């Protein structure tokens, strides 16, 4: 299993060069170290492409990029691994060293002078290699507070120096279950949620840092990574502190009890004040000479090997993800362009504003025509309130039922008393047995007065419902011009107010007309009156001549009615009262139906008139009238919300176009690299 050849490290730099076959007495050939030499013609373009996408900040559009995410239990050595890879010093110590997501963006530079700066909360803080750790601690205190708490707000560290690749890694807080030293009680939950947020995307490469001193199967970081990467196909394990627990390490990394699909790399981290060159030399010496660690295959030991693996794994992930990234960029860009095209054009003249207003009114009118008149509710399939013809029919049917079910005095107790009183007040000098027309009209008027409010209440309800339909439709078709919506809605409400006033007056007239005369050409009246008056002789006999003097009488259409109180009246008065009762009962049924029919016709007429005639005229008049606030002129002023949305969409489209151009040149070249 052990390789036949080891590498000796040069002392010139931490990651710069390596000599092959140190036992060879010939002059060694100096080549770039693995983290740099991995940049061949195939890998470098992939990493450059992703780095350019990061610079464009394409992730703010919801497009995930392949990222190396470093996770591990507390004090497992995560930050030390990053230090060794990047050749810079990070905060180290007991407890939580990393309290925020530390996004390390390494960029290769030809300059001999490193450029290092931090970005967080829209701030940029420049620093140098000597003061990186202090700067990170100070920034962390600002982001997460000076205590022991954590925050998911990222801190980005930019490092531009020679000898490093263009690569991005994210160091996350170490996992701790028990809060200590002032840590919040839910520290475990906070850190777990943060880790899951970063490792869940399929584009993430999980660099799981494990201490050789622990049982891998008990590591919380392993449990978390397996939740999102069950097969381990995007998880690479780094085993730190190999020098502290060499016994059984070979069996741990070869048995793979925790399903690490991308394998293991064993490393020795820098200790104390060692330089990076010294740490590299000590690491190489440890794995070459230690009796147990030297048995581990060369291909899975050392920081240079880890660097090389990360480069190739990330390149492979990039090659696999690029087609999907291209697809997402195209979808996002098409959506943004579509939304931008939906925004209202910026108008430069009152004429353009007026034409746009006419378009809004025309579209709203067509919508109202469909839902209020034609019964087409396809525009609002789930909103039953907007299924207008059905709702109007329901309201009319309910009104009809309520109107015809209206009860006045209990006719079974004081039967014929209203008619007798009216007849006595309307009697005059004339022939007997003639019912005065004034008496019939008087009792008819009483009936009409008792139901007068119901039709008026019904038409008001119809107007309120129409307003509840009109305003949302106006809002929908004018939503691109929020600065004018208040004017358009006010115009709509004013229109309904006028409609309500006219309708109430018209309905009041319809009801009032029923008092003026007693007329119908409906043959049902005579049929009904004839049937009802047929029982008059029997009724009069029961009241005046029946020796049993019954208290009640069963009358068709009325049920059991009380008659004992009628014996004090003369027969001819009772005959007139009975006749008038049957006439008014037969006629009142027709009156109620006529009121319902008239209201149904008027309802249809008023709604059609509203949509076809009054709507456009009233809205336009309201909007162009300077006294009403000059709604048309305000259409020339783009609202801040629309302006901000327009600018945001333009920026998104620009970013996505640039991102598309960035990946276009590399897609064909890498089509299939992800599978190799």
C-alpha positions as CSV (number, residue, x, y, z in Angstrom):
1,X,0.0,0.0,0.0
2,X,2.9,2.3,0.8
3,X,4.2,4.3,-2.1
4,X,7.8,3.7,-3.3
5,X,8.6,7.4,-3.4
6,X,8.4,10.3,-0.9
7,X,8.7,14.0,-1.5
8,X,11.1,16.3,0.3
9,X,10.1,19.9,0.8
10,X,12.2,22.9,-0.1
11,X,12.6,25.6,2.5
12,X,12.1,28.4,0.1
13,X,8.4,29.0,0.8
14,X,5.3,27.4,2.4
15,X,3.6,26.3,-0.8
16,X,5.9,27.4,-3.6
17,X,8.2,24.6,-4.7
18,X,8.9,20.9,-4.1
19,X,11.9,18.8,-5.2
20,X,11.4,15.3,-6.5
21,X,13.4,12.3,-5.5
22,X,15.7,13.9,-2.8
23,X,17.9,10.8,-2.7
24,X,19.0,11.5,-6.3
25,X,22.4,13.1,-6.3
26,X,21.7,14.9,-9.5
27,X,20.6,18.5,-9.5
28,X,17.0,18.7,-8.3
29,X,14.4,20.1,-10.6
30,X,12.4,22.9,-8.9
31,X,8.7,22.7,-9.7
32,X,5.6,24.4,-8.3
33,X,4.1,22.9,-5.1
34,X,0.9,20.9,-5.5
35,X,-1.6,23.7,-4.7
36,X,-0.1,25.7,-7.5
37,X,1.0,23.0,-9.9
38,X,-2.6,21.7,-10.0
39,X,-3.3,24.7,-12.2
40,X,-3.0,23.1,-15.6
41,X,-4.8,24.2,-18.8
42,X,-7.9,22.4,-17.9
43,X,-8.4,23.3,-14.2
44,X,-7.3,26.9,-14.1
45,X,-10.0,28.1,-16.6
46,X,-12.7,26.4,-14.5
47,X,-11.6,28.0,-11.2
48,X,-11.1,31.4,-12.9
49,X,-14.7,31.1,-14.3
50,X,-16.2,30.5,-10.8
51,X,-14.1,33.2,-9.3
52,X,-15.3,35.7,-11.8
53,X,-18.9,34.6,-11.1
54,X,-18.2,35.3,-7.4
55,X,-16.8,38.7,-8.2
56,X,-20.0,39.4,-10.1
57,X,-21.8,38.3,-7.0
58,X,-24.1,36.0,-9.0
59,X,-25.0,34.2,-5.7
60,X,-27.3,37.1,-4.8
61,X,-29.5,36.0,-7.7
62,X,-30.0,32.6,-5.9
63,X,-27.5,30.8,-8.1
64,X,-25.2,28.5,-5.9
65,X,-21.6,28.1,-6.9
66,X,-19.3,25.2,-6.0
67,X,-17.7,26.1,-2.7
68,X,-15.4,24.3,-0.3
69,X,-17.1,24.4,3.2
70,X,-14.9,23.6,6.1
71,X,-16.8,21.9,9.1
72,X,-15.7,20.1,12.2
73,X,-16.3,19.7,15.9
74,X,-14.9,22.4,18.2
75,X,-11.1,22.6,18.3
76,X,-10.8,19.9,15.6
77,X,-8.2,22.0,13.8
78,X,-10.3,23.6,11.0
79,X,-8.7,27.0,11.1
80,X,-5.2,25.4,11.3
81,X,-5.9,23.5,8.1
82,X,-6.9,26.7,6.3
83,X,-3.8,28.4,7.6
84,X,-1.6,25.7,6.2
85,X,-3.4,25.8,2.8
86,X,-3.3,29.6,2.5
87,X,-0.1,30.4,4.4
88,X,-1.6,33.0,6.6
89,X,-2.4,33.2,10.3
90,X,-5.9,32.9,11.6
91,X,-7.3,33.3,15.2
92,X,-6.3,30.3,17.3
93,X,-6.9,29.3,20.9
94,X,-9.2,27.5,23.2
95,X,-13.0,27.4,22.7
96,X,-14.6,28.8,19.6
97,X,-12.1,30.5,17.4
98,X,-14.4,31.0,14.5
99,X,-17.7,32.7,15.5
100,X,-18.9,33.8,12.0
101,X,-18.7,32.2,8.6
102,X,-15.2,33.2,7.4
103,X,-15.2,33.2,3.6
104,X,-11.6,33.0,2.4
105,X,-11.1,34.2,-1.1
106,X,-7.6,33.4,-2.2
107,X,-6.4,35.0,-5.5
108,X,-3.1,34.4,-7.1
109,X,-1.1,37.5,-7.7
110,X,2.1,38.2,-9.6
111,X,3.0,41.0,-7.1
112,X,5.5,40.3,-4.4
113,X,3.5,42.4,-2.0
114,X,0.4,40.6,-0.7
115,X,-2.9,42.5,-0.6
116,X,-5.2,41.5,2.3
117,X,-8.5,43.0,3.3
118,X,-11.7,42.2,5.0
119,X,-15.3,42.9,3.9
120,X,-18.3,42.8,6.2
121,X,-21.4,45.0,6.7
122,X,-20.6,47.1,3.6
123,X,-17.2,47.9,5.2
124,X,-13.7,47.3,3.8
125,X,-10.8,47.0,6.2
126,X,-7.2,46.6,4.9
127,X,-4.7,44.7,6.8
128,X,-1.4,42.7,6.4
129,X,-0.1,39.2,7.0
130,X,1.2,40.2,10.4
131,X,-2.1,41.5,11.6
132,X,-4.6,39.3,9.9
133,X,-5.7,37.4,13.1
134,X,-6.2,40.7,15.0
135,X,-8.2,42.2,12.2
136,X,-10.4,39.1,12.0
137,X,-11.0,39.1,15.8
138,X,-12.0,42.8,15.7
139,X,-14.4,42.3,12.8
140,X,-15.9,39.2,14.4
141,X,-16.6,41.2,17.6
142,X,-18.4,43.8,15.5
143,X,-20.5,41.2,13.7
144,X,-21.2,38.7,16.5
145,X,-20.5,40.9,19.6
146,X,-17.6,40.8,22.0
147,X,-18.9,37.8,23.9
148,X,-18.9,34.1,22.9
149,X,-21.9,34.2,20.7
150,X,-22.0,33.4,17.0
151,X,-23.6,35.0,13.9
152,X,-24.5,33.8,10.4
153,X,-23.5,37.1,8.9
154,X,-20.4,36.3,6.8
155,X,-16.9,37.9,7.1
156,X,-15.0,37.8,3.8
157,X,-11.2,37.6,3.8
158,X,-9.5,38.5,0.5
159,X,-6.0,37.4,0.1
160,X,-4.1,38.3,-3.1
161,X,-0.5,36.9,-3.0
162,X,1.8,34.8,-5.0
163,X,1.8,31.1,-4.5
164,X,-1.9,30.7,-3.8
165,X,-4.7,29.7,-6.3
166,X,-7.9,31.4,-7.0
167,X,-10.1,29.4,-4.6
168,X,-12.8,30.1,-2.1
169,X,-13.2,28.3,1.2
170,X,-15.7,28.9,4.0
171,X,-14.7,28.2,7.6
172,X,-17.6,27.7,9.9
173,X,-17.8,27.7,13.7
174,X,-16.9,24.5,15.4
175,X,-19.7,22.4,16.6
176,X,-20.2,22.4,20.4
177,X,-23.1,20.8,22.3
178,X,-22.7,22.3,25.8
179,X,-22.6,26.1,26.2
180,X,-19.7,27.3,28.4
181,X,-18.0,30.5,29.3
182,X,-20.9,32.8,28.5
183,X,-22.1,31.1,25.3
184,X,-25.8,31.4,24.6
185,X,-27.9,28.4,25.7
186,X,-28.9,27.6,22.1
187,X,-25.3,27.7,20.8
188,X,-25.6,24.2,19.3
189,X,-28.8,25.0,17.5
190,X,-27.4,28.2,16.1
191,X,-24.2,26.6,14.8
192,X,-26.1,23.6,13.4
193,X,-28.5,25.8,11.4
194,X,-25.5,27.8,10.1
195,X,-23.6,24.6,9.0
196,X,-26.7,23.1,7.3
197,X,-27.3,26.3,5.4
198,X,-23.8,26.1,3.9
199,X,-23.5,22.3,3.3
200,X,-27.0,21.6,2.0
201,X,-26.6,23.0,-1.5
202,X,-25.5,20.2,-3.9
203,X,-22.8,22.5,-5.2
204,X,-21.0,22.5,-1.8
205,X,-17.9,20.4,-1.3
206,X,-17.8,19.4,2.4
207,X,-14.3,19.5,3.9
208,X,-14.9,17.6,7.1
209,X,-12.1,18.1,9.6
210,X,-11.7,15.3,12.1
211,X,-9.2,15.0,15.0
212,X,-7.2,11.7,15.0
213,X,-7.7,11.7,18.8
214,X,-11.5,10.9,18.6
215,X,-13.7,8.1,17.3
216,X,-14.9,9.3,13.8
217,X,-18.3,7.6,14.3
218,X,-19.1,9.9,17.2
219,X,-18.3,13.2,15.5
220,X,-21.2,15.6,15.2
221,X,-19.8,17.0,12.0
222,X,-19.9,13.5,10.4
223,X,-23.6,13.2,11.4
224,X,-24.5,16.5,9.9
225,X,-22.6,16.0,6.6
226,X,-24.3,12.6,6.2
227,X,-27.7,14.2,6.5
228,X,-27.1,16.1,3.3
229,X,-24.6,13.9,1.6
230,X,-25.7,10.3,2.4
231,X,-23.3,8.6,0.0
232,X,-20.4,10.9,0.8
233,X,-19.8,11.8,-2.8
234,X,-19.0,15.4,-2.1
235,X,-17.3,14.9,1.3
236,X,-13.6,14.9,1.9
237,X,-12.2,14.2,5.4
238,X,-9.1,15.8,6.8
239,X,-7.6,14.0,9.8
240,X,-5.6,16.5,11.9
241,X,-3.4,15.9,14.9
242,X,-2.0,12.7,13.4
243,X,1.1,13.1,15.5
244,X,-0.9,13.0,18.7
245,X,-2.8,9.7,18.0
246,X,-0.9,7.6,15.5
247,X,-2.1,4.3,16.9
248,X,-4.9,2.8,14.8
249,X,-5.0,5.8,12.4
250,X,-4.2,3.6,9.4
251,X,-7.2,1.4,10.2
252,X,-9.5,4.4,10.7
253,X,-8.8,5.9,7.3
254,X,-8.8,2.6,5.4
255,X,-11.9,1.0,7.0
256,X,-14.0,4.1,6.3
257,X,-16.8,3.4,8.8
258,X,-18.4,6.7,8.1
259,X,-18.7,6.7,4.3
260,X,-16.4,9.4,3.2
261,X,-16.8,9.2,-0.6
262,X,-13.9,11.5,-1.5
263,X,-11.5,9.8,0.9
264,X,-9.2,10.9,3.7
265,X,-6.1,13.1,4.0
266,X,-4.0,13.0,7.1
267,X,-2.1,16.1,8.1
268,X,0.1,17.6,10.8
269,X,-0.8,21.2,11.5
270,X,1.6,24.0,12.4
271,X,2.4,24.0,16.1
272,X,3.2,27.0,18.2
273,X,5.5,29.5,16.5
274,X,6.6,27.3,13.7
275,X,6.9,28.9,10.3
276,X,4.9,27.4,7.4
277,X,8.2,26.1,5.9
278,X,9.1,24.5,9.2
279,X,5.7,23.0,9.6
280,X,5.8,21.5,6.1
281,X,9.2,20.0,6.7
282,X,8.1,18.5,10.1
283,X,5.0,17.1,8.5
284,X,7.0,15.4,5.7
285,X,9.5,14.0,8.2
286,X,6.7,12.7,10.5
287,X,4.9,10.7,7.8
288,X,8.2,9.5,6.4
289,X,9.9,8.3,9.6
290,X,7.2,7.5,12.1
291,X,6.9,3.7,12.6
292,X,3.0,3.8,12.4
293,X,2.3,6.9,10.3
294,X,4.9,6.0,7.6
295,X,2.7,3.0,6.8
296,X,-0.1,5.3,5.4
297,X,0.0,5.7,1.7
298,X,1.8,8.9,0.5
299,X,-1.2,9.7,-1.6
300,X,-3.3,10.5,1.4
301,X,-0.9,12.4,3.7
302,X,0.2,16.0,3.9
303,X,-1.0,19.5,3.2
304,X,0.3,19.5,-0.4
305,X,-1.8,16.4,-1.1
306,X,-4.8,18.0,0.5
307,X,-4.3,21.1,-1.6
308,X,-4.0,19.0,-4.8
309,X,-7.1,17.0,-3.9
310,X,-9.2,20.1,-3.2
311,X,-8.1,21.6,-6.5
312,X,-9.1,18.6,-8.5
313,X,-12.3,17.9,-6.6
314,X,-13.4,21.5,-6.9
315,X,-12.6,21.5,-10.6
316,X,-14.6,18.3,-11.1
317,X,-17.6,19.8,-9.1
318,X,-17.4,22.9,-11.2
319,X,-17.4,20.9,-14.4
320,X,-20.4,19.0,-13.2
321,X,-22.3,22.1,-12.1
322,X,-21.6,24.4,-15.0
323,X,-24.4,23.2,-17.2
324,X,-26.9,23.6,-14.4
325,X,-25.4,27.1,-13.5
326,X,-25.9,28.1,-17.2
327,X,-29.5,26.8,-17.1
328,X,-30.2,28.8,-13.9
329,X,-28.6,31.9,-15.3
330,X,-30.8,31.7,-18.5
331,X,-34.0,31.1,-16.5
332,X,-33.2,33.9,-14.1
333,X,-32.4,36.2,-16.9
334,X,-35.5,35.3,-18.9
335,X,-37.7,35.9,-15.8
336,X,-36.0,39.3,-15.1
337,X,-36.4,40.4,-18.7
338,X,-40.1,39.4,-18.6
339,X,-40.7,41.3,-15.4
340,X,-38.8,44.3,-16.7
341,X,-41.0,44.3,-19.9
342,X,-44.1,44.2,-17.7
343,X,-43.2,47.4,-16.0
344,X,-44.8,50.5,-17.4
345,X,-42.9,52.6,-19.9
346,X,-41.4,55.8,-18.7
347,X,-43.7,58.5,-20.2
348,X,-42.5,61.8,-21.4
349,X,-45.7,63.7,-22.3
350,X,-49.3,64.1,-21.2
351,X,-50.4,62.6,-24.4
352,X,-48.5,59.3,-23.7
353,X,-50.0,59.4,-20.1
354,X,-53.5,59.8,-21.4
355,X,-53.1,57.0,-23.9
356,X,-51.8,54.7,-21.1
357,X,-54.7,55.7,-19.0
358,X,-57.1,54.8,-21.8
359,X,-55.3,51.4,-22.0
360,X,-55.8,50.9,-18.3
361,X,-59.5,51.8,-18.4
362,X,-60.0,49.7,-21.5
363,X,-58.4,46.6,-19.9
364,X,-60.4,47.1,-16.7
365,X,-63.6,47.6,-18.7
366,X,-63.0,44.3,-20.6
367,X,-62.4,42.5,-17.3
368,X,-65.6,44.0,-15.7
369,X,-67.6,43.1,-18.8
370,X,-66.4,39.4,-18.5
371,X,-67.0,39.0,-14.8
372,X,-70.1,41.2,-14.2
373,X,-72.1,40.5,-17.4
374,X,-70.7,37.5,-19.3
375,X,-70.2,35.3,-16.3
376,X,-66.6,34.5,-17.4
377,X,-64.5,34.2,-14.2
378,X,-61.4,32.6,-15.7
379,X,-59.5,35.7,-14.7
380,X,-60.2,34.9,-11.0
381,X,-60.8,31.2,-10.9
382,X,-60.2,30.7,-7.1
383,X,-61.8,33.9,-5.9
384,X,-65.5,33.1,-5.6
385,X,-66.3,36.7,-4.7
386,X,-65.3,37.6,-8.3
387,X,-67.7,35.1,-9.8
388,X,-70.1,38.0,-10.2
389,X,-73.1,36.7,-12.1
390,X,-73.4,33.8,-9.7
391,X,-73.2,36.0,-6.7
392,X,-75.7,38.5,-8.1
393,X,-78.1,35.7,-8.9
394,X,-77.7,34.4,-5.3
395,X,-78.4,37.9,-3.8
396,X,-81.5,38.4,-6.0
397,X,-82.9,35.0,-5.1
398,X,-82.2,35.6,-1.4
399,X,-84.0,39.0,-1.7
400,X,-87.0,37.4,-3.4
401,X,-87.3,34.8,-0.7
402,X,-87.0,37.3,2.1
403,X,-89.5,39.7,0.5
404,X,-92.2,37.0,-0.1
405,X,-91.6,35.5,3.3
406,X,-92.2,38.8,5.1
407,X,-95.0,38.5,7.7
408,X,-97.1,41.4,9.0
409,X,-99.6,41.1,11.7
410,X,-100.7,37.6,12.7
411,X,-103.7,37.2,10.4
412,X,-104.9,34.1,12.2
413,X,-105.7,36.1,15.4
414,X,-107.0,39.5,14.1
415,X,-108.3,38.1,10.9
416,X,-110.1,40.7,8.7
417,X,-109.6,43.5,11.4
418,X,-107.3,45.7,9.2
419,X,-109.8,45.4,6.3
420,X,-112.8,46.2,8.6
421,X,-111.1,49.3,10.0
422,X,-110.2,50.6,6.5
423,X,-113.7,50.0,5.2
424,X,-115.3,51.8,8.1
425,X,-113.0,54.8,7.5
426,X,-113.6,54.8,3.7
427,X,-117.4,54.3,3.7
428,X,-119.5,56.9,1.9
429,X,-123.0,57.6,0.7
430,X,-123.7,55.0,-2.0
431,X,-125.0,51.7,-3.0
432,X,-124.2,48.8,-0.5
433,X,-121.9,45.9,-1.2
434,X,-119.5,48.0,-3.3
435,X,-115.9,48.0,-2.1
436,X,-114.6,51.5,-2.2
437,X,-111.5,51.7,-4.3
438,X,-109.9,54.1,-1.8
439,X,-110.2,51.3,0.8
440,X,-108.3,48.9,-1.4
441,X,-105.6,51.4,-2.2
442,X,-105.3,52.4,1.5
443,X,-104.7,48.8,2.6
444,X,-102.4,48.3,-0.4
445,X,-100.4,51.4,0.6
446,X,-100.0,49.9,4.1
447,X,-98.6,46.7,2.7
448,X,-96.2,48.6,0.4
449,X,-95.0,50.9,3.3
450,X,-94.1,47.8,5.4
451,X,-91.7,46.4,2.8
452,X,-90.5,49.7,1.3
453,X,-87.1,49.5,3.0
454,X,-86.2,46.0,1.7
455,X,-85.8,46.8,-2.0
456,X,-83.7,49.9,-1.1
457,X,-81.5,47.9,1.2
458,X,-81.1,45.3,-1.5
459,X,-80.0,47.7,-4.2
460,X,-77.5,49.4,-1.7
461,X,-76.1,45.9,-1.1
462,X,-75.8,45.4,-4.8
463,X,-73.9,48.7,-5.2
464,X,-71.6,47.9,-2.3
465,X,-70.8,44.5,-3.9
466,X,-70.2,46.2,-7.3
467,X,-67.7,48.5,-5.6
468,X,-66.0,45.6,-4.0
469,X,-65.5,44.2,-7.5
470,X,-64.6,47.4,-9.3
471,X,-61.9,48.6,-6.9
472,X,-59.7,45.4,-7.1
473,X,-60.1,45.3,-10.9
474,X,-58.9,49.0,-11.1
475,X,-56.1,48.2,-8.7
476,X,-55.0,45.2,-10.7
477,X,-54.8,47.1,-14.0
478,X,-53.2,50.2,-12.6
479,X,-50.7,48.4,-10.3
480,X,-47.9,49.6,-12.5
481,X,-48.7,53.2,-11.7
482,X,-49.0,53.2,-7.9
483,X,-48.8,57.0,-7.9
484,X,-52.1,57.2,-9.6
485,X,-53.9,54.3,-7.9
486,X,-55.4,56.5,-5.2
487,X,-56.9,58.8,-7.9
488,X,-58.2,55.9,-10.0
489,X,-59.8,54.2,-6.9
490,X,-61.3,57.5,-5.8
491,X,-62.8,57.9,-9.3
492,X,-64.2,54.3,-9.0
493,X,-65.7,55.0,-5.6
494,X,-67.3,58.3,-6.9
495,X,-68.7,56.4,-9.8
496,X,-70.3,53.8,-7.5
497,X,-71.6,56.6,-5.2
498,X,-73.4,58.1,-8.2
499,X,-74.7,54.8,-9.2
500,X,-76.0,54.1,-5.7
501,X,-77.8,57.4,-5.5
502,X,-79.4,56.9,-8.9
503,X,-80.3,53.3,-8.1
504,X,-81.8,54.1,-4.7
505,X,-84.0,56.8,-6.2
506,X,-85.1,54.5,-9.1
507,X,-85.9,51.6,-6.7
508,X,-87.8,53.9,-4.4
509,X,-89.9,55.0,-7.5
510,X,-90.5,51.4,-8.5
511,X,-91.9,50.6,-5.0
512,X,-93.8,53.9,-4.7
513,X,-95.5,53.3,-8.0
514,X,-97.3,50.2,-6.5
515,X,-99.3,52.6,-4.3
516,X,-100.7,54.6,-7.1
517,X,-103.0,52.1,-8.7
518,X,-104.2,48.6,-8.5
519,X,-103.5,47.1,-11.8
520,X,-102.3,43.8,-13.3
521,X,-102.9,42.0,-16.5
522,X,-101.7,38.8,-14.9
523,X,-104.5,36.2,-15.2
524,X,-103.3,34.6,-12.0
525,X,-105.0,37.4,-10.0
526,X,-108.5,36.4,-11.1
527,X,-107.8,32.7,-10.8
528,X,-106.5,33.1,-7.2
529,X,-109.3,35.5,-6.2
530,X,-112.0,33.2,-7.5
531,X,-110.6,30.2,-5.7
532,X,-110.2,32.1,-2.4
533,X,-113.7,33.8,-2.5
534,X,-115.4,30.4,-3.1
535,X,-115.3,29.8,0.6
536,X,-117.0,33.1,1.5
537,X,-120.6,31.7,2.1
538,X,-119.3,29.0,4.4
539,X,-117.1,31.5,6.3
540,X,-120.0,34.0,6.8
541,X,-122.3,31.2,8.0
542,X,-119.7,30.0,10.5
543,X,-119.3,33.5,11.9
544,X,-123.0,34.6,12.1
545,X,-125.3,31.7,11.8
546,X,-123.6,28.5,13.1
547,X,-125.4,27.7,16.4
548,X,-122.2,26.0,17.7
549,X,-120.4,29.4,17.5
550,X,-117.0,28.0,16.7
551,X,-113.9,30.0,17.8
552,X,-111.9,29.2,14.7
553,X,-112.4,28.5,11.0
554,X,-110.2,26.5,8.6
555,X,-109.6,28.7,5.6
556,X,-107.7,27.6,2.5
557,X,-104.4,29.5,2.2
558,X,-104.6,30.8,5.8
559,X,-105.0,27.8,8.0
560,X,-107.0,28.0,11.2
561,X,-108.2,31.6,11.7
562,X,-109.9,33.1,14.8
563,X,-113.5,34.2,14.0
564,X,-115.2,34.8,17.3
565,X,-114.3,38.5,17.4
566,X,-116.2,39.0,14.1
567,X,-119.7,38.2,15.3
568,X,-120.4,41.8,16.3
569,X,-120.2,43.0,12.7
570,X,-122.9,43.1,10.1
571,X,-123.0,40.5,7.3
572,X,-122.5,43.0,4.5
573,X,-119.4,44.5,6.2
574,X,-118.0,41.0,6.8
575,X,-118.6,40.1,3.1
576,X,-116.8,43.3,2.0
577,X,-113.9,42.7,4.3
578,X,-113.6,39.0,3.3
579,X,-113.7,40.0,-0.4
580,X,-111.1,42.7,0.1
581,X,-108.9,40.3,2.0
582,X,-108.9,37.8,-0.8
583,X,-108.4,40.5,-3.4
584,X,-105.4,42.1,-1.6
585,X,-103.9,38.6,-0.9
586,X,-104.1,37.6,-4.5
587,X,-102.9,41.0,-5.8
588,X,-100.0,41.3,-3.2
589,X,-98.4,38.1,-4.5
590,X,-98.3,39.7,-7.9
591,X,-97.0,43.0,-6.5
592,X,-94.1,41.2,-4.8
593,X,-93.2,39.3,-7.9
594,X,-93.4,42.5,-10.0
595,X,-91.0,44.3,-7.6
596,X,-88.5,41.4,-7.8
597,X,-88.8,41.3,-11.6
598,X,-88.4,45.0,-11.9
599,X,-85.3,45.0,-9.6
600,X,-83.8,42.1,-11.6
601,X,-84.3,44.0,-14.8
602,X,-83.0,47.2,-13.3
603,X,-80.0,45.4,-11.8
604,X,-79.0,44.1,-15.2
605,X,-79.6,47.4,-16.8
606,X,-77.6,49.4,-14.2
607,X,-74.6,47.0,-14.3
608,X,-74.4,47.0,-18.1
609,X,-74.8,50.8,-18.2
610,X,-72.1,51.1,-15.6
611,X,-69.6,49.0,-17.6
612,X,-70.5,50.0,-21.1
613,X,-71.3,53.7,-20.7
614,X,-70.6,55.4,-17.4
615,X,-67.3,53.6,-16.4
616,X,-64.9,55.0,-19.0
617,X,-66.5,58.5,-19.1
618,X,-66.5,59.0,-15.4
619,X,-63.0,57.6,-14.8
620,X,-61.5,59.7,-17.5
621,X,-63.3,62.8,-16.4
622,X,-62.1,62.3,-12.8
623,X,-58.5,61.7,-13.9
624,X,-58.1,64.7,-16.2
625,X,-59.9,67.2,-14.0
626,X,-57.1,69.3,-12.3
627,X,-59.5,69.9,-9.4
628,X,-59.4,66.2,-8.6
629,X,-55.6,66.1,-8.2
630,X,-54.4,65.7,-11.9
631,X,-54.1,62.0,-12.0
632,X,-52.9,62.0,-15.6
633,X,-50.0,64.3,-14.8
634,X,-49.0,62.1,-11.9
635,X,-48.6,59.2,-14.3
636,X,-45.5,61.0,-15.7
637,X,-43.9,60.7,-12.3
638,X,-42.6,57.2,-11.8
639,X,-43.2,56.0,-8.3
640,X,-40.1,55.2,-6.1
641,X,-41.1,51.5,-5.8
642,X,-41.4,51.1,-9.6
643,X,-38.2,53.0,-10.2
644,X,-36.3,50.8,-7.6
645,X,-37.7,47.7,-9.1
646,X,-36.7,48.8,-12.6
647,X,-33.2,49.6,-11.5
648,X,-32.9,46.3,-9.6
649,X,-34.1,44.3,-12.6
650,X,-31.7,46.2,-14.9
651,X,-28.8,45.4,-12.5
652,X,-29.9,41.8,-12.3
653,X,-30.1,41.4,-16.1
654,X,-26.7,43.1,-16.5
655,X,-25.1,40.8,-13.9
656,X,-26.7,37.7,-15.4
657,X,-25.6,38.7,-18.9
658,X,-22.1,39.2,-17.7
659,X,-22.3,35.9,-15.9
660,X,-23.6,34.2,-19.0
661,X,-20.7,35.6,-21.0
662,X,-18.3,34.4,-18.4
663,X,-19.5,30.8,-18.5
664,X,-20.2,30.6,-22.3
665,X,-16.5,30.4,-23.2
666,X,-15.8,27.5,-20.8
667,X,-19.0,25.3,-21.1
668,X,-18.1,23.6,-24.3
669,X,-14.6,23.0,-23.2
670,X,-15.7,21.3,-20.0
671,X,-18.7,19.4,-21.2
672,X,-18.0,16.0,-19.7
673,X,-15.1,16.9,-17.4
674,X,-17.5,16.5,-14.4
675,X,-17.9,12.8,-15.3
676,X,-14.2,12.0,-15.5
